[in-house]
Amino acid sequence: MTYAGTWYTDNYSVNSGGSSVLALSAAARATFEFNGTVAKWIGYRDAWSGIANVYEDGVLKGQVDTYSATDQAQAVLYTITGLTSGAHTLTIEVTGTRNTSAKSAWVWVDAFEAASTD
């Protein structure tokens, strides 16, 4: 894992391994390098959560709105499938924007998982 920008650590028992990171500043990035054909971004959804850009191998694949009216720990926020076997990256970028129902724009990274389906 590599991080760019300002990220804060949250030590909370509902997180995978007891901790996660979160960011609010636009352009903060968390990048996961992995070998495999499948990967997942696991995070936290709540009323304070915002929108993130998701990049696969440096290519913008879309945005994920992580807002939820109810708290959801260890939520799978994005899944990549069908990648060619080999080295890849999954990058989460904070946009600083939010759903109109959200109270803020925090983006959480709890964990990443990778696997090969070959």
Helices and strands as residue ranges (DSSP letters): E 2-4, E 8-11, G 16-18, E 19-23, E 29-35, E 38-45, E 51-56, E 59-65, E 72-80, E 87-94, E 107-109, E 111-115
